[in-house]
Amino acid sequence: MPKPLILVTNDDGIRAPGLELLAKALESIGEVRVFAPESQQSAVGHGVSLHKPLRVTEISKNWFMVDGTPTDCVMLAVRALLGQRPDLVVSGVNPGANLGDDVTYSGTVAGAYEGMLLGIPSIAVSDVSYAPQRLDTAAAVAVRVGEYVLERGLPEDTMLNLNVPDVAYTELKGIAVTRMGRRNYQDEIITRQDPRGRLYYWIGGAEPTHEVEEGTDFEAIEKNMVSVTPLHRDLTHHAVLHRFYETRIEL
């Protein structure tokens, strides 16, 4: 039987150490193709480059650099360049957590989300440390979860968001299937002046805090467990639909 085809992307750029570790680790379970951004694309969300041409450069065998977003990378690879549909999309390894509300901003999650939209089982992988020392652990976890997904598949319109403690693999306390927690962002807008006297703005702030609730991704990380959160395509708040059916908004 031919090996499954695995498409790998990220949001930190083609030269990110987490990307190389992930791609090499996944070679143990499939044939890997890498399509990754030319430069840093963190926090671009599910952005697509509609107003500029995209260029793709092969930098080594089966490694391709795209001057666009993670979503661009997956879309180009699947729709135009691979020649066949991949069996799995894996995005990462991201240095820094993608927990709770982070997923709405994350380019790492967006790469996997695009794979899901294209009907391909997809996984996003993050090491929760912003200065990671054990990216190899996250890559090894990705292989284990990737094997599971290749064997069993995923429900339609579902992707997996993995967050992995920055410890040795043997120190992990297991895998927890979790729901999204809540972030408390501390962003502030810093106003400064450039040498020509024009104002510019910098969005910054302290590292966000979070609420630890039972069953959430944050709780799993605090217990030194891998958090696996299934994310769904449908963002509809079904529980409140009846309210709008009963009290219609009229023009």
N, C-alpha and C positions, 0 to 999 in steps of 0.2 A: 504494500500500500504506500502511495506517496505521502510524504510528510505534510501536515497541515501548513497552510501559508499564513504567516503572522505579520501584520502590518504594525510597525512601531513608530510612534511620534512623541513629541513633547512640546513644552512651551518655553523651555530655557535655551533652545538653540541647538544646532547640530553638533556643537563641540562640548556640550554639557557632559560631565562625567557620569551622571546618572543614566543618561541615554545609552552610553556605550556598555555600561554594566548590565543594563536591562536587556539590550539586544543580544549580548553574548550569552546571558543566562537562558534566554528563550530559545536559543539555537539547540538546546537539549531536547526540546519538544516540538520543534517545527522549523520550517524554512522561513527565515526572517528577511523582511525588506524594511528599510528605514527611510521615511520621508519626514524631515524635520525642518523647522524654520531656520533661516539664515542667521537670525539674531534673536535676542531676548523678546519674548512675547507674553511674559507673565501678566496676569490680570486683564487680558484682552477679552475674556469671556468667549462667547460663541460668535466671534466676529468673522465676517467673510469679506475678502477684498473684491468689491464690485467695481471700483473706479480706477483700477490700475491693472496693467498686464502683469502676469506672474511668470517668473523665470525659474526653471528647474535645472540644477547642475548636479551631475553625478560626480561625487567626490572620491568614491572608491566603489568596489564591487558591491552592489545592492544597497548602497547608501546614497541618498539624494537630498540635496539642499534646496529649499523653496523660499523665495523672498516674500513670504506671506505668513499667515496665522496658522495655528494648529488645525483649525477647521479647513483652511485652504489645502493643507498638506493631505489630509485624509480624503477630502473631496476629489482632488486631482488624482491621487493614487488609485482610488477605487473606480472613479468614473472614466479615467482616461489612460493611465500609465502602467498599471500593473499587468493588464492583459487577462486577469482572472480575478474573481472576487476572493478576498482573503477569508480565512475561516475564523480569524480573531483579530481584533484591534486592541493594542495595549499602548497607553499613553503614560509617560513618566521616564525615570523616577523623578518626581518633583522634590527639590529640597525645600521643605516647609509644608506644614499641614494644609490640607484642604478639608476642613471639618466644618460642620454646620453650614452657615450661610456663605462660607467661602466658596462653595460650589457655584454660586451665581456669578462670581467674578473669574473663576479659574480657567486659564487656557488649557491646563492639563485635563481637567474634567471635560472641557469643550471638545478636545480631540476625540475622547471616547464617546461623548454624546453624539458627535457627527457620525461615528461608526454605527451607533445604535439607530440613528435616523435612516441610515442606509441599509438597515436590516441585518447588521453583522454583530455577533456577540462582542461586547467591548468592555474594557477594564481601564480605569484610571488608577495610578499608583503614586503615593506620596510618602516620603519619609517626614515625620512630624517635626524634625529639627531644621532650623534655618541655617545651621552650620553642621550638617550631618557628618558623622564619622563612620556610619555603618550602612551606606547605600546598598552594599551587597546583601544585607538582610532583606531589604525591601524588594530587591531583584529576585531573591530566592522565594519570597512569599508570592510574588507575581507568577513565577513558574508553577508553584503549587496550585494557585487559584486558576491559572490558565489551563492546567491539565484538567481540573475539575470542569471548567466551562467547555473545553473542547469535547470532553466525554459526555457531559449531560446537557449542554446548551444553556440558554437563559430564556426566561419567558419573553414573549414579544414585547417590544418597546421598553426594555429594561436594560440598564447597564449597571456595573458594579464600581463603587468608589472605595478604594482601599487606602487606609492610613496605617502606617507601620511605625512602631516605636523605634527610636534610633539606638538599638542595642544589638548584641550578638544574637543570631538566630536561636541559639540554645537558651537564651534568657527570655524569650517570648513566652507568655503564659497561655497562649492559645489564640483562637480566632473567635470574635464575637460578631454576630450579625446584628446590626444596629440601625437606628433611625437617626436622622439629622438632628443635631443639637442646635443651640442658638448662640450666636456671637454677640458681643457688645463691643462695637467698634469705637475707637477713640480718635477718629480722624479729626484733623484740624486743617484749615486753609491758611498757609503761610504766604504773606504778600511781600514781595521784594521788588527791587528796582535794578534793571540792567544798566550797563555802562552808558547807554544812550538815553537813560532817563525814562525808559518805558517800564510799566509795571508788568510783572509776571507772577504767577501763582503756583504754589507747590502743595499738592495734597499729601499730608503726612500725619504723623501722630504715633502714639505709643502702640505697642503690640496689643491687639484686642484681647479682652477677657472673654470668659464664657460661663455659661450656667451648666453645672454638672447635674444631669437628671438621669434617672434610671433608664437603661436601655438605649442611651444615646452614644454617638461616636466618641464624644468627650469622655464619658465614663469608661469606655473600653480602653482608651489610651492611658487614662490614669491608673488602670489596673495592669498596665504593661501588656495589653492584648492588641492584636491586629483588629482594626475596625473594618468591617465589610458592610457597606450601606448600599442596598439596591435603590437606584434612582429611576424614576419613571418619566416617560415622555409627556404624559398628560398632567398639566399643571392646574387643571380645573379644580376649584374647591367644591366638590360634589355635595358636601354636607350643607352648604348654604344656597344651593340652587333653588330649593323650594321657596326660600324667602322671596326671591325675585319672580318666581312664578306666581306667588300669591299677591305681591305688591308690585305690580308691573311699573316699569318706568315708561311714561307716556310722552310722546312728542306733542 
